[in-house]
Amino acid sequence: MGTSTTVILIGRRAENGKIEVVASSVVDNERDSMWRGDIRNIDKIVQSVQSALRNIEDEYRFRVQEAYLNLSGKHIKCDCKSGYVSISNSEGEVRREDVDRLSNDMRNISVPAGEVIVHIRPRIYKLDDDNLSSEPIGMIGKRLSGEFNIITAERSKIDLIYRCLRRVGVGVADVVLSSLASAEAVLVDDQKELGVAVLDFGGGTCDVCIYHDKSIRFLGVIPFGGLDINSDIRSCGVLERLVERLKIKFGCALSSEIPDSQYVRLPSINNTPSNEISQKQLASIIEARLEDISDQLQMIIKNSGYEGRLAGGLVLTGGGANLNMIKEFFARRVDMPVRIATPDLYVTDDTAERVASPQFSTAVGLLLIASSIGRTTSVVPLRPAGESVFDPYANADSDDDYGSDADFDDDMGNDNAGSSYGGGFGTWIKRTIGKVRETIDPEEKLEDDAL
């Protein structure tokens, strides 16, 4: 469940540790149903989950009874704690129960009131006084110690997630941090060893996960996302239902790459004259917000202590990574290689097309983590003639009639666009006629290019 969309994937184990995706459903969440990864309107989120589940039932004839769930939001915290245990057997050989005992001891540490431990991830093990590069099982020693990332979250936020699933009759197998799930879906072990930062660009937040020597070293949350860019664009007098398509189809992360002569003509309202927006100005609005995000990303990397040590570079994923020229933008801002990752690395070739977009990274990562844990969830095939499991409800009217692809015409205009800009937020754009016009027709259906 994300700020912009709710995604359901059903998968099963295949050969070579890959996942076969057997069913998928994506539903856009209503505005203000979630914000910064936190549930704001539980009824709206329940409706989104119900709609996604109904799609799974109607198209694939599956009834979902239990699921793995993602967790995000700026309430997530990561702290480093250390502990030790004595080797329990007389031969001094480290066994699995010793490692598990050390990890379980970490669960007994105190956390602030109202918070719960979500994950405990090892950073480094020590056997006696020697640092180890891998798990110490089979080694000989007397005292096993380790440093662990203790990831906590607010109990109230998790309770809301559980409440949503209970309302639709779905149990929660486990809750997994979104950034960890996305990283599992797009990284290989060599990247984790060299050092890599993953930026999961979501609608409400950008989640950051930093690996080094195959271990998680730092986690961070940037409280900005794709919806902040949308809000900036709306301040230019753009209707909310047009913003996402305008951003994806005509937006760009680098304003320097856009000619001054290109404009987008917005649809008229109630036979009033149409507005036009400069594509360069649109790119400037997007670029300014991305600068805010990249500044915070660089601060997170610096605070992690791994600045200049991430040879694996920066990996961009999440729905926001679909933005035009976002890779080139970050390549200019961070001193490391940058790539955009889709989560098809560990998905079978015949089903990879279903998840061939960065927006599926978290959901694919949940499948991979569930598979590695070894605990399956309950999915029941429905009879071909069976009725829907859930009570019928009226479908809300769709707001996605944004228009068809814009057409260019060669008319030449005489006016120049006047605008002011600053502080990362858009301002009103004067109505002008550009040398190149593009029109969005509100009467036609939007193609599936929105987040």
BAFITOR-622678 format. One line per field, with one value per residue (C-alpha): x, y, z; residue in three letters. Coordinates in steps of 0.02 Angstrom, whole numbers, plus 50000, padded with zeros to 5 digits. Layout:
N
x = X  ...
y = Y  ...
z = Z  ...
residu = ALA  ...
! end
This chain:
451
x = 50000  50082  50033  49986  49939  49892  49979  49941  50055  50034  50185  50258  50432  50515  50685  50849  50771  50659  50477  50339  50211  50041  49927  49939  49825  49860  49733  49758  49725  49612  49691  49726  49696  49881  50014  50201  50171  50047  49861  49758  49585  49560  49394  49474  49621  49503  49409  49572  49621  49447  49456  49628  49568  49412  49523  49621  49460  49378  49529  49628  49498  49600  49541  49679  49669  49840  49975  50143  50130  50248  50283  50344  50334  50441  50406  50528  50689  50852  50976  51133  51147  51274  51267  51357  51329  51445  51462  51348  51437  51597  51688  51673  51591  51469  51301  51140  51062  51204  51173  50985  51009  51113  50982  50839  50929  50918  50728  50738  50816  50709  50630  50537  50357  50235  50366  50394  50540  50504  50670  50836  50972  51155  51288  51442  51487  51639  51706  51812  51905  51902  51784  51694  51639  51501  51395  51506  51420  51551  51690  51778  51779  51715  51620  51508  51461  51382  51316  51135  51022  50867  50725  50575  50407  50260  50140  49988  50041  50059  49893  49806  49881  49821  49649  49636  49673  49554  49413  49436  49459  49645  49771  49945  50086  50221  50262  50419  50500  50471  50652  50715  50590  50633  50820  50795  50706  50835  51008  51131  51255  51403  51321  51285  51467  51540  51420  51260  51121  50942  50819  50640  50549  50370  50221  50236  50414  50581  50650  50839  50933  51123  51220  51405  51497  51331  51249  51126  51222  51094  50911  50830  50666  50653  50483  50455  50391  50301  50145  50247  50298  50115  50069  50199  50131  49952  50005  50023  49835  49833  49684  49726  49660  49781  49937  50004  49988  50061  50211  50244  50209  50280  50384  50573  50698  50819  50752  50912  50864  50697  50687  50606  50484  50384  50215  50073  49896  49779  49595  49471  49345  49165  49212  49339  49502  49632  49786  49958  50108  50288  50371  50532  50441  50361  50534  50599  50464  50504  50691  50679  50586  50711  50850  50769  50763  50942  51007  50926  50990  51168  51145  51084  51234  51351  51272  51286  51476  51486  51508  51634  51627  51477  51561  51397  51324  51145  50997  50832  50670  50488  50353  50443  50589  50481  50507  50593  50782  50782  50934  51031  50976  51044  51202  51240  51201  51287  51466  51430  51355  51165  51045  50856  50804  50649  50614  50626  50796  50726  50564  50543  50564  50386  50309  50437  50330  50198  50320  50427  50409  50499  50333  50325  50492  50419  50288  50413  50530  50393  50372  50560  50571  50419  50499  50664  50574  50489  50317  50184  50022  49848  49776  49619  49569  49388  49263  49242  49059  49088  49028  49143  49199  49169  49005  48970  48994  48970  49122  49167  49167  49339  49435  49560  49482  49636  49639  49724  49904  49942  49961  50087  50042  50158  50070  50191  50148  50213  50206  50333  50288  50311  50342  50430  50503  50596  50608  50565  50380  50289  50205  50066  50106  50042  49930  50038  50048  50208  50297  50256  50086  50031  49850  49773  49597  49495  49365  49471  49536  49709  49826  49903  50054  50005  50082
y = 50000  50159  50342  50338  50158  49993  49845  49660  49526  49339  49233  49060  48991  48943  48875  48962  49056  49159  49206  49169  49309  49227  49375  49563  49710  49896  50023  50211  50275  50424  50588  50609  50426  50411  50542  50519  50332  50345  50305  50464  50397  50215  50201  50259  50138  49995  50036  50033  49864  49795  49854  49774  49611  49611  49629  49476  49380  49431  49412  49271  49181  49189  49234  49307  49255  49311  49427  49507  49694  49841  49977  50152  50328  50455  50373  50233  50239  50142  50128  50024  49913  49783  49626  49462  49282  49145  48993  48862  48699  48634  48617  48804  48781  48917  48843  48912  48921  49035  49157  49151  49178  49334  49401  49362  49453  49610  49599  49626  49798  49945  50058  50223  50212  50185  50106  49924  49832  49788  49715  49665  49656  49611  49737  49641  49488  49467  49302  49340  49494  49456  49542  49421  49451  49319  49222  49132  48962  48824  48935  48904  49030  49074  49237  49288  49472  49580  49749  49755  49879  49894  49959  50026  50101  50179  50047  50153  50161  49972  49947  50049  49937  49781  49858  49889  49709  49643  49743  49653  49482  49464  49409  49484  49357  49487  49671  49719  49889  49957  50007  49834  49750  49862  49834  49646  49658  49763  49724  49582  49525  49606  49777  49750  49703  49852  49975  50043  50165  50126  50270  50206  50357  50345  50460  50522  50481  50428  50282  50260  50099  50091  49927  49893  49727  49638  49714  49856  50003  50142  50178  50347  50425  50584  50666  50714  50615  50621  50700  50848  50877  50863  50993  51112  51089  51119  51290  51338  51325  51145  51038  50897  50764  50824  50843  50665  50643  50814  50770  50599  50643  50819  50840  50827  50824  50940  51109  51145  51009  51090  51226  51390  51374  51222  51244  51132  51196  51144  51105  51246  51248  51294  51371  51490  51524  51387  51409  51364  51312  51319  51148  51230  51306  51137  51058  51196  51157  50972  51003  51116  50984  50852  50965  50963  50772  50753  50871  50764  50606  50670  50718  50542  50465  50582  50543  50356  50370  50291  50446  50406  50219  50166  50093  50012  50185  50245  50138  50227  50131  50159  50245  50413  50337  50342  50529  50583  50612  50579  50468  50609  50730  50625  50584  50771  50789  50639  50585  50404  50296  50302  50176  50150  49976  49875  49723  49590  49524  49382  49355  49218  49273  49228  49336  49478  49588  49600  49692  49782  49951  50025  50046  49857  49846  49844  49713  49599  49619  49562  49404  49371  49396  49286  49152  49161  49148  48992  49031  49029  49127  49065  49096  48997  48963  49008  48906  48971  49011  49072  49240  49376  49350  49531  49624  49721  49908  50046  50095  50278  50383  50387  50549  50483  50563  50667  50664  50585  50606  50787  50841  50966  51102  51220  51385  51520  51635  51807  51811  51746  51659  51764  51675  51689  51546  51511  51409  51243  51286  51331  51497  51555  51551  51690  51640  51642  51570  51472  51428  51245  51201  51035  51002  50884  50836  50801  50700  50547  50412  50423  50284  50177  50289  50361  50303
z = 50000  49941  49942  49757  49722  49799  49717  49740  49669  49686  49649  49672  49680  49517  49470  49514  49658  49543  49565  49441  49450  49426  49462  49479  49516  49528  49592  49608  49783  49808  49855  50042  50078  50124  50154  50178  50185  50329  50318  50328  50280  50323  50228  50065  50085  50123  49962  49863  49937  49905  49724  49700  49778  49669  49514  49571  49594  49432  49317  49396  49502  49663  49837  49946  50129  50192  50128  50162  50184  50160  50288  50252  50325  50412  50580  50534  50635  50624  50768  50794  50948  51001  51106  51141  51194  51254  51142  51217  51172  51252  51085  51055  50885  50836  50791  50722  50894  50953  50811  50841  51027  50994  50874  50993  51134  51029  51037  51224  51210  51264  51133  51158  51215  51072  50959  50911  50833  50652  50593  50669  50537  50574  50526  50579  50684  50795  50861  51012  50946  50760  50638  50522  50343  50350  50472  50598  50595  50605  50671  50837  50978  51151  51133  50990  50977  50844  50792  50733  50646  50753  50644  50739  50693  50781  50844  50799  50615  50606  50695  50559  50424  50514  50535  50348  50308  50439  50361  50195  50275  50238  50370  50385  50369  50406  50386  50290  50271  50096  50067  50114  49999  49852  49878  49876  49709  49616  49690  49667  49800  49711  49725  49909  49936  49842  49923  49847  49889  49837  49819  49814  49740  49798  49796  49975  50025  49954  50053  50057  50094  50098  50085  50109  50130  50097  50251  50276  50345  50348  50317  50289  50236  50134  50168  49986  49838  49674  49748  49806  49626  49577  49707  49638  49463  49522  49584  49400  49377  49316  49360  49480  49363  49229  49335  49335  49148  49116  49225  49148  48967  48954  49112  49121  49264  49173  49119  49022  48898  48852  48716  48764  48619  48678  48763  48818  48792  48933  48901  48917  49059  49025  48856  48935  48843  48860  48968  48906  49008  48953  48953  49011  49160  49196  49196  49310  49438  49433  49439  49592  49693  49637  49699  49871  49865  49803  49938  50072  49989  49995  50177  50218  50128  50222  50390  50354  50351  50179  50072  49935  49975  49869  49715  49665  49640  49659  49606  49572  49582  49630  49528  49530  49435  49277  49263  49102  49122  49309  49290  49205  49340  49483  49385  49385  49571  49650  49623  49580  49442  49429  49354  49351  49405  49365  49476  49341  49394  49500  49403  49274  49093  49045  49183  49192  49080  49217  49331  49203  49290  49441  49531  49563  49656  49832  49790  49702  49849  49967  49862  49867  50055  50082  49974  50069  50236  50171  50240  50106  50119  50086  49913  49868  49687  49654  49555  49378  49414  49591  49650  49717  49896  49943  49953  49794  49801  49677  49576  49593  49438  49360  49349  49223  49068  49042  48855  48708  48655  48616  48436  48375  48252  48163  48200  48252  48397  48438  48628  48752  48914  49068  49234  49399  49498  49658  49817  49735  49710  49550  49520  49405  49220  49108  48966  48810  48636  48603  48443  48471  48545  48619  48665  48793  48741  48898  48805  48773  48890  48965  48914  49052  49074  49243  49406
residu = MET  GLY  THR  SER  THR  THR  VAL  ILE  LEU  ILE  GLY  ARG  ARG  ALA  GLU  ASN  GLY  LYS  ILE  GLU  VAL  VAL  ALA  SER  SER  VAL  VAL  ASP  ASN  GLU  ARG  ASP  SER  MET  TRP  ARG  GLY  ASP  ILE  ARG  ASN  ILE  ASP  LYS  ILE  VAL  GLN  SER  VAL  GLN  SER  ALA  LEU  ARG  ASN  ILE  GLU  ASP  GLU  TYR  ARG  PHE  ARG  VAL  GLN  GLU  ALA  TYR  LEU  ASN  LEU  SER  GLY  LYS  HIS  ILE  LYS  CYS  ASP  CYS  LYS  SER  GLY  TYR  VAL  SER  ILE  SER  ASN  SER  GLU  GLY  GLU  VAL  ARG  ARG  GLU  ASP  VAL  ASP  ARG  LEU  SER  ASN  ASP  MET  ARG  ASN  ILE  SER  VAL  PRO  ALA  GLY  GLU  VAL  ILE  VAL  HIS  ILE  ARG  PRO  ARG  ILE  TYR  LYS  LEU  ASP  ASP  ASP  ASN  LEU  SER  SER  GLU  PRO  ILE  GLY  MET  ILE  GLY  LYS  ARG  LEU  SER  GLY  GLU  PHE  ASN  ILE  ILE  THR  ALA  GLU  ARG  SER  LYS  ILE  ASP  LEU  ILE  TYR  ARG  CYS  LEU  ARG  ARG  VAL  GLY  VAL  GLY  VAL  ALA  ASP  VAL  VAL  LEU  SER  SER  LEU  ALA  SER  ALA  GLU  ALA  VAL  LEU  VAL  ASP  ASP  GLN  LYS  GLU  LEU  GLY  VAL  ALA  VAL  LEU  ASP  PHE  GLY  GLY  GLY  THR  CYS  ASP  VAL  CYS  ILE  TYR  HIS  ASP  LYS  SER  ILE  ARG  PHE  LEU  GLY  VAL  ILE  PRO  PHE  GLY  GLY  LEU  ASP  ILE  ASN  SER  ASP  ILE  ARG  SER  CYS  GLY  VAL  LEU  GLU  ARG  LEU  VAL  GLU  ARG  LEU  LYS  ILE  LYS  PHE  GLY  CYS  ALA  LEU  SER  SER  GLU  ILE  PRO  ASP  SER  GLN  TYR  VAL  ARG  LEU  PRO  SER  ILE  ASN  ASN  THR  PRO  SER  ASN  GLU  ILE  SER  GLN  LYS  GLN  LEU  ALA  SER  ILE  ILE  GLU  ALA  ARG  LEU  GLU  ASP  ILE  SER  ASP  GLN  LEU  GLN  MET  ILE  ILE  LYS  ASN  SER  GLY  TYR  GLU  GLY  ARG  LEU  ALA  GLY  GLY  LEU  VAL  LEU  THR  GLY  GLY  GLY  ALA  ASN  LEU  ASN  MET  ILE  LYS  GLU  PHE  PHE  ALA  ARG  ARG  VAL  ASP  MET  PRO  VAL  ARG  ILE  ALA  THR  PRO  ASP  LEU  TYR  VAL  THR  ASP  ASP  THR  ALA  GLU  ARG  VAL  ALA  SER  PRO  GLN  PHE  SER  THR  ALA  VAL  GLY  LEU  LEU  LEU  ILE  ALA  SER  SER  ILE  GLY  ARG  THR  THR  SER  VAL  VAL  PRO  LEU  ARG  PRO  ALA  GLY  GLU  SER  VAL  PHE  ASP  PRO  TYR  ALA  ASN  ALA  ASP  SER  ASP  ASP  ASP  TYR  GLY  SER  ASP  ALA  ASP  PHE  ASP  ASP  ASP  MET  GLY  ASN  ASP  ASN  ALA  GLY  SER  SER  TYR  GLY  GLY  GLY  PHE  GLY  THR  TRP  ILE  LYS  ARG  THR  ILE  GLY  LYS  VAL  ARG  GLU  THR  ILE  ASP  PRO  GLU  GLU  LYS  LEU  GLU  ASP  ASP  ALA  LEU
! end
